[in-house]
Amino acid sequence: SSDLAATALRGLAARIQAIERGRDSAPAREQAALDAAVGKLREQLDDGIEGYRGLVAAAGHTVAASSDGLVTSKQALTDATDRLAGLAMALRELS
């Protein structure tokens, strides 16, 4: 669900912040490894945020499709629901 995705993204952001704070006081020889870890987690966060934006857009399409009453809206609603389900699965895998 969108709540789980948002929670996972906030958790990932908190992990990045914790590593960044630790990196600033870590020995110089450790900082490069911590920078690499932050970079990897940042990529995951960016991907997750992009996916979340897609989730929000798909939800909007779902609402729009369900409100116009056309026969084709049922197919659009089904398609949007399928996209939402797939995106939710992908976001769970990221977390």
N, C-alpha and C positions, 0 to 999 in steps of 0.2 A: 504494500500500500504506500501511498505518498508519505504517510507519517513515518513509516519504517525507513523509507529512503531518506527523508530529511534528517532523521535521527542518525542514520549511518553517516551521512555527509557531515553533520556537526561533530560526530565522534572522530571522524578522520581529520577534520580541521583542528580539533583539540590535540590530537596526536602530533600533528605537524607543529603546532605552537609549543608543545612540551619539548620536542626535539630541538627546535630552534632556541629555546631558552637554555637548554642543557648545552647546546653547541657553543653558545657564547662564553660559557665558563669552562668548557672542556679543554684539555691540553691541545696544543697546536697540532700534534700528530694525529689526533682523533677527529679534527674538524672536517677534513675532506670526506671521511666516511659518513659523518653526520650530514654534510651537505648533500651527498649522494642519496642518502635515505630520504631527506626532505624533498629532493627533486623527484624521486620515484613516487612518493606519497602525493606530491603536488599534482603529478600527472594523473594519478587515480582520482584525486579530488576534482580536477578539471573535467575529466571524462564523466564523473558522476554528476557534476553540476550540469553539464550539457545534456546528459540523459534525463535529469530531473526537469530541465526546461522542456524537453520533448514530452515528458509525462504530463506536464501542465498543459502543453499545447494539445495533446491527444485528448485530455479531459475536456478542454474547451470544445474541440470538434465533436466529442461525444454528446455534450450538452446541446450543441447547435443541431446535430443530426436528430436528436430525440425530440426536438421541439418543433420541427417544421411539418411533420405529419405526412410527408410524401412517402410513397412506396420505396423509393430509392434511399430514403433516410434510414430504413431498417438495415439495409446492407452497409451503409456508412457507419451506423451505430455498431454493427457487428465488427466491422473492420477496425474502428477506433478502439473498441473493447479489446480486440485481439492484440492491437499494438500496445495498449496499456499493460496488458498481462505480460507480454514479452519484455517490455521495458522494466517492469517491476522485477521480473526474474533476473534480468541483467544487473540491475542495481543491487539486488541481494547478493549476487556473486561478487560484486565489487567490494562489499562490506565484509 
